[in-house]
Amino acid sequence: MKFIDCNHQANIIHQYIDEQLHHSYLKEYIDQPTIDRDRIFFLLLPFMNEGRTFNKEIVQWISTAMLLQIALDTHEKVTLSQHDSLKERQLTVLAGVYFSSLYYKILADTDDVDLISTLARAIKEINESKISIYKEEYKNLDELLFSLKTRESAIVSNFFSFFHEDNWVEVVEQALLYKKLVQERDGLQRNQDTTFLKALSSLMLHSSKSQSTPLTNTNEEYQLLETTIDELIEKTKKTIHSHLENKEPLSPYFKKFIVELLPYANLQPLTKLYAEEG
């Protein structure tokens, strides 16, 4: 499947999801959910083999995974902020439940019981990772980062495993982690208060107290958080590049496909890739 064809298929899936999400009453009170195009492209990877026919089932499979992710992301938006009315918060919760029900309905219509079970396992993994971050159950930065990666990629990685495409799990997990870290850095710069930033801040403060020169003010804390996130972003970017350099997929086009999906990572040209492309 060439990129232009893949983009066309992504448009079909995007439109289908958008139609499923439309609810005039909810739209009146809460923001329209964002449909992440990168995730659609990632979820298309198992179906990019030569000669694979793109059909309605693939649209439904990918759409259900996307709807589930949107439902979980919607629940993340629930806040106790005084700026949001009780009605808005209640409707945000109900919207998440509504989007989840769409996922069950579509898969039930296609009799894909096994896929429901697979994605249910992903929900469990995501909820466990959320609890770990919220309750600060990690021991170090690596464990916190692992929880964040699980929260962001469990649906995609379980989806890949279901369709026996484990070869791409690791690189896509890192790509989704990279994207989330960039979002968290942007959130920090806009003074947003996220569960991950709280967890990271707590970890940094705990680490500084055990050192001879602990943090003394909020500005130092901010600088340390920003520096730490930048280092994590750079480390993840290098990991993605390393995975792509060492991949030996059925077609070198797969590598180029991933690079084109990650323009925000500013990945350097893959010499091995372009030598293969010739």
C-alpha positions as CSV (number, residue, x, y, z in Angstrom):
1,M,0.0,0.0,0.0
2,K,1.7,3.2,-1.1
3,F,1.5,6.3,1.1
4,I,-1.0,8.1,-1.1
5,D,-3.3,5.0,-0.9
6,C,-2.7,4.8,2.8
7,N,-3.6,8.5,3.2
8,H,-6.8,7.8,1.3
9,Q,-7.7,4.9,3.6
10,A,-6.9,7.1,6.6
11,N,-9.4,9.7,5.3
12,I,-12.1,7.0,5.0
13,I,-11.5,5.9,8.6
14,H,-11.3,9.5,9.9
15,Q,-14.6,10.3,8.3
16,Y,-16.3,7.1,9.7
17,I,-15.1,7.9,13.2
18,D,-16.2,11.5,12.9
19,E,-19.7,10.4,11.9
20,Q,-19.8,8.0,14.9
21,L,-18.7,10.8,17.3
22,H,-21.3,13.2,16.2
23,H,-23.9,13.9,18.9
24,S,-25.5,17.4,18.8
25,Y,-26.3,17.6,22.5
26,L,-22.8,16.6,23.7
27,K,-21.3,18.9,21.1
28,E,-23.2,21.8,22.6
29,Y,-21.5,21.4,26.0
30,I,-18.1,19.8,25.5
31,D,-15.3,20.1,23.0
32,Q,-15.4,17.8,20.0
33,P,-12.9,15.0,20.6
34,T,-9.7,15.1,18.6
35,I,-9.1,12.3,16.1
36,D,-5.4,11.5,16.1
37,R,-4.3,10.9,12.5
38,D,-1.0,9.4,13.6
39,R,-2.8,6.7,15.5
40,I,-4.9,5.9,12.4
41,F,-1.8,5.5,10.3
42,F,-0.1,3.3,13.0
43,L,-3.2,1.1,13.2
44,L,-3.1,0.7,9.4
45,L,0.4,-0.9,9.6
46,P,-0.8,-4.5,10.0
47,F,-2.8,-4.2,6.8
48,M,-0.1,-2.7,4.6
49,N,1.2,-6.0,3.3
50,E,1.4,-6.4,-0.5
51,G,-1.9,-7.6,-2.0
52,R,-3.9,-6.9,1.2
53,T,-7.5,-5.8,0.3
54,F,-8.8,-2.8,2.2
55,N,-12.3,-3.5,3.2
56,K,-15.1,-2.4,5.6
57,E,-13.9,-4.8,8.3
58,I,-10.5,-3.0,8.5
59,V,-12.3,0.3,8.8
60,Q,-14.4,-1.0,11.7
61,W,-11.5,-2.7,13.4
62,I,-9.3,0.5,13.4
63,S,-12.3,2.7,14.2
64,T,-13.2,0.7,17.3
65,A,-9.6,1.0,18.5
66,M,-9.7,4.7,17.9
67,L,-13.1,5.2,19.6
68,L,-11.8,3.3,22.6
69,Q,-8.7,5.6,22.8
70,I,-10.9,8.7,22.4
71,A,-13.2,7.4,25.2
72,L,-10.2,7.0,27.6
73,D,-8.8,10.4,26.6
74,T,-12.2,12.0,27.2
75,H,-12.3,10.6,30.7
76,E,-8.8,12.2,31.2
77,K,-10.3,15.6,30.6
78,V,-12.6,15.4,33.6
79,T,-11.4,18.0,36.0
80,L,-12.4,19.5,39.4
81,S,-11.5,23.0,38.1
82,Q,-13.9,25.7,39.2
83,H,-13.9,26.9,35.6
84,D,-15.9,23.9,34.5
85,S,-19.5,23.5,35.6
86,L,-20.8,20.4,37.3
87,K,-22.9,19.8,34.2
88,E,-19.9,20.0,31.9
89,R,-17.9,17.5,34.0
90,Q,-20.8,15.1,34.2
91,L,-21.3,15.3,30.4
92,T,-17.6,14.7,29.8
93,V,-17.9,11.5,31.9
94,L,-21.0,10.4,30.0
95,A,-19.4,11.3,26.7
96,G,-16.5,8.9,27.5
97,V,-19.0,6.2,28.3
98,Y,-20.9,6.9,25.1
99,F,-17.8,6.7,23.0
100,S,-16.9,3.4,24.7
101,S,-20.4,2.0,23.9
102,L,-19.8,2.8,20.2
103,Y,-16.7,0.6,20.3
104,Y,-18.6,-2.3,21.8
105,K,-21.5,-1.8,19.3
106,I,-19.4,-1.8,16.2
107,L,-17.4,-4.9,17.2
108,A,-20.6,-6.7,18.3
109,D,-22.1,-6.0,14.9
110,T,-19.0,-7.7,13.3
111,D,-18.9,-10.6,15.8
112,D,-15.3,-9.8,16.7
113,V,-15.5,-11.2,20.2
114,D,-11.8,-12.0,20.3
115,L,-10.8,-8.5,19.5
116,I,-13.2,-7.2,22.2
117,S,-11.2,-9.4,24.6
118,T,-7.9,-8.1,23.3
119,L,-8.9,-4.5,23.7
120,A,-10.4,-5.1,27.1
121,R,-6.9,-6.3,28.2
122,A,-5.5,-3.0,26.8
123,I,-8.1,-1.0,28.9
124,K,-6.9,-2.9,32.0
125,E,-3.3,-2.1,31.3
126,I,-4.1,1.6,30.7
127,N,-6.1,1.9,33.9
128,E,-3.4,0.2,35.9
129,S,-0.8,2.6,34.5
130,K,-3.0,5.6,35.2
131,I,-3.4,4.5,38.8
132,S,0.3,4.0,39.1
133,I,1.0,7.5,37.9
134,Y,-1.8,9.1,40.0
135,K,-0.8,7.3,43.2
136,E,2.9,7.7,42.5
137,E,3.6,3.9,42.8
138,Y,6.8,4.1,40.7
139,K,10.2,3.9,42.2
140,N,12.2,5.8,39.6
141,L,12.1,7.7,36.4
142,D,12.2,4.6,34.2
143,E,9.2,3.1,35.9
144,L,7.2,6.4,35.6
145,L,8.2,6.5,31.9
146,F,7.1,2.9,31.4
147,S,3.7,3.7,32.9
148,L,3.3,6.7,30.6
149,K,4.3,4.6,27.6
150,T,1.7,1.9,28.5
151,R,-1.0,4.5,29.0
152,E,-0.3,5.9,25.5
153,S,0.3,2.7,23.5
154,A,-1.5,-0.3,25.1
155,I,-4.4,-0.1,22.6
156,V,-2.1,0.0,19.6
157,S,0.3,-2.7,20.9
158,N,-2.5,-5.1,21.8
159,F,-4.1,-4.4,18.4
160,F,-0.8,-5.2,16.7
161,S,-0.5,-8.4,18.7
162,F,-4.0,-9.5,17.8
163,F,-3.1,-9.2,14.1
164,H,0.3,-10.9,14.6
165,E,2.3,-7.7,13.8
166,D,4.5,-7.7,16.9
167,N,7.5,-6.7,14.8
168,W,6.3,-3.1,14.9
169,V,5.1,-2.9,18.5
170,E,8.3,-1.5,20.0
171,V,8.9,1.3,17.6
172,V,5.3,2.4,17.6
173,E,5.2,2.4,21.4
174,Q,8.3,4.7,21.4
175,A,6.7,6.9,18.7
176,L,3.5,7.4,20.8
177,L,5.6,8.0,23.9
178,Y,7.6,10.6,22.1
179,K,4.5,12.4,20.9
180,K,3.1,12.4,24.5
181,L,6.3,13.8,25.9
182,V,6.2,16.6,23.4
183,Q,2.6,17.3,24.5
184,E,3.6,17.3,28.2
185,R,6.5,19.7,27.5
186,D,4.0,22.1,25.7
187,G,1.6,21.7,28.6
188,L,4.4,22.6,31.1
189,Q,5.1,25.7,29.2
190,R,1.4,26.7,29.3
191,N,1.3,26.0,33.0
192,Q,-1.1,23.0,32.6
193,D,-1.5,20.7,35.5
194,T,-1.4,17.0,34.3
195,T,-1.0,13.8,36.3
196,F,2.3,13.1,34.6
197,L,3.8,16.5,35.3
198,K,2.6,16.1,39.0
199,A,4.2,12.7,39.1
200,L,7.5,13.8,37.5
201,S,7.6,16.9,39.8
202,S,7.1,14.7,42.8
203,L,9.9,12.4,41.7
204,M,12.3,15.2,41.0
205,L,11.6,16.8,44.4
206,H,12.1,13.5,46.2
207,S,15.4,13.0,44.3
208,S,16.6,16.6,45.1
209,K,15.9,16.2,48.8
210,S,18.2,13.2,48.9
211,Q,21.0,15.2,47.4
212,S,23.3,17.8,49.1
213,T,21.8,20.7,47.1
214,P,18.0,20.4,47.1
215,L,15.7,22.7,45.1
216,T,15.0,26.0,46.8
217,N,12.2,27.6,44.8
218,T,9.6,26.9,42.2
219,N,11.7,28.4,39.3
220,E,14.4,25.8,40.0
221,E,11.7,23.1,40.0
222,Y,10.3,24.3,36.7
223,Q,13.8,24.4,35.1
224,L,14.5,20.9,36.3
225,L,11.2,19.6,35.0
226,E,11.8,21.2,31.6
227,T,15.3,19.9,31.4
228,T,14.2,16.4,32.4
229,I,11.4,16.3,29.8
230,D,13.8,17.6,27.1
231,E,16.3,14.9,27.9
232,L,13.5,12.2,27.8
233,I,12.3,13.5,24.4
234,E,15.8,13.4,23.0
235,K,16.5,9.9,24.4
236,T,13.2,8.6,22.9
237,K,13.9,10.1,19.6
238,K,17.3,8.3,19.5
239,T,15.6,5.1,20.4
240,I,13.1,5.5,17.5
241,H,16.0,6.1,15.1
242,S,17.9,3.1,16.4
243,H,14.8,0.8,15.9
244,L,14.3,2.1,12.4
245,E,17.9,1.6,11.4
246,N,17.9,-2.0,12.6
247,K,14.5,-3.0,11.3
248,E,14.4,-5.6,8.5
249,P,10.7,-5.5,7.4
250,L,9.3,-7.2,4.3
251,S,9.6,-3.8,2.5
252,P,12.0,-0.9,3.2
253,Y,9.0,1.3,2.5
254,F,7.7,0.5,6.0
255,K,10.7,2.5,7.5
256,K,10.0,5.5,5.2
257,F,6.4,5.3,6.3
258,I,7.3,5.6,10.0
259,V,9.7,8.5,9.3
260,E,7.0,10.4,7.4
261,L,4.6,9.9,10.3
262,L,7.1,11.5,12.7
263,P,8.0,14.8,11.2
264,Y,7.9,16.4,14.7
265,A,10.8,14.2,15.8
266,N,13.2,15.8,13.2
267,L,14.6,12.4,12.5
268,Q,17.8,12.4,10.5
269,P,17.8,10.6,7.1
270,L,18.2,6.9,7.6
271,T,21.2,6.1,5.4
272,K,20.4,2.3,5.5
273,L,16.9,3.0,4.5
274,Y,17.7,5.2,1.5
275,A,20.4,2.8,0.4
276,E,17.8,0.0,0.4
277,E,15.4,2.2,-1.5
278,G,18.1,2.8,-4.1
